[in-house]
Amino acid sequence: MARHRRRRRHRDLYPVLEAVRHLLQFGASVEVTGPPEARAELLRASAEIAEMYGAA
């Protein structure tokens, strides 16, 4: 049952992840206020980019 829930959760998040990829092109010109999953993914992706380019 938990496995099914996990798969469903990933499928439900996919549109959010796809939207976040599009929003990243706007950088600091856009603020995402929700849903929380989108904000979390933006934070994760931004930290990954900052680490890649040597930001402190």
C-alpha positions as a Markdown table, in Angstrom:
| # | Residue | x | y | z |
|---|---|---|---|---|
| 1 | Met | 0.0 | 0.0 | 0.0 |
| 2 | Ala | 2.8 | 2.5 | 0.9 |
| 3 | Arg | 4.5 | 1.6 | -2.4 |
| 4 | His | 1.4 | 2.5 | -4.4 |
| 5 | Arg | 1.0 | 5.8 | -2.5 |
| 6 | Arg | 4.7 | 6.6 | -3.3 |
| 7 | Arg | 4.1 | 6.0 | -7.0 |
| 8 | Arg | 1.0 | 8.1 | -7.0 |
| 9 | Arg | 2.7 | 10.9 | -5.1 |
| 10 | His | 5.5 | 11.0 | -7.7 |
| 11 | Arg | 2.9 | 11.1 | -10.5 |
| 12 | Asp | 1.0 | 13.9 | -8.8 |
| 13 | Leu | 4.2 | 15.9 | -8.4 |
| 14 | Tyr | 5.3 | 15.5 | -12.0 |
| 15 | Pro | 3.4 | 18.6 | -13.3 |
| 16 | Val | 4.9 | 20.6 | -10.4 |
| 17 | Leu | 8.4 | 19.5 | -11.3 |
| 18 | Glu | 7.8 | 20.3 | -15.0 |
| 19 | Ala | 6.5 | 23.8 | -14.0 |
| 20 | Val | 9.5 | 24.5 | -11.8 |
| 21 | Arg | 11.8 | 23.7 | -14.7 |
| 22 | His | 10.1 | 26.4 | -16.7 |
| 23 | Leu | 10.1 | 28.9 | -13.9 |
| 24 | Leu | 13.8 | 28.6 | -13.2 |
| 25 | Gln | 14.5 | 30.5 | -16.4 |
| 26 | Phe | 13.1 | 33.6 | -14.7 |
| 27 | Gly | 15.6 | 33.5 | -11.9 |
| 28 | Ala | 14.9 | 36.1 | -9.2 |
| 29 | Ser | 12.3 | 37.9 | -11.4 |
| 30 | Val | 9.6 | 35.5 | -10.2 |
| 31 | Glu | 8.5 | 34.4 | -6.7 |
| 32 | Val | 6.6 | 31.1 | -6.3 |
| 33 | Thr | 4.2 | 31.2 | -3.3 |
| 34 | Gly | 2.8 | 27.7 | -3.7 |
| 35 | Pro | 2.3 | 24.9 | -3.7 |
| 36 | Pro | 4.9 | 23.9 | -1.1 |
| 37 | Glu | 6.2 | 21.2 | -3.3 |
| 38 | Ala | 7.1 | 23.7 | -6.0 |
| 39 | Arg | 8.8 | 25.9 | -3.5 |
| 40 | Ala | 10.8 | 23.0 | -2.2 |
| 41 | Glu | 11.9 | 21.9 | -5.7 |
| 42 | Leu | 12.9 | 25.5 | -6.5 |
| 43 | Leu | 15.0 | 25.6 | -3.4 |
| 44 | Arg | 16.6 | 22.2 | -4.2 |
| 45 | Ala | 17.4 | 23.2 | -7.8 |
| 46 | Ser | 18.7 | 26.6 | -6.8 |
| 47 | Ala | 21.1 | 25.1 | -4.2 |
| 48 | Glu | 22.3 | 22.6 | -6.8 |
| 49 | Ile | 23.0 | 25.4 | -9.3 |
| 50 | Ala | 24.7 | 27.6 | -6.7 |
| 51 | Glu | 26.9 | 24.7 | -5.7 |
| 52 | Met | 27.8 | 23.9 | -9.3 |
| 53 | Tyr | 28.9 | 27.5 | -9.9 |
| 54 | Gly | 30.8 | 27.9 | -6.6 |
| 55 | Ala | 28.4 | 30.2 | -4.7 |
| 56 | Ala | 29.1 | 30.3 | -1.0 |
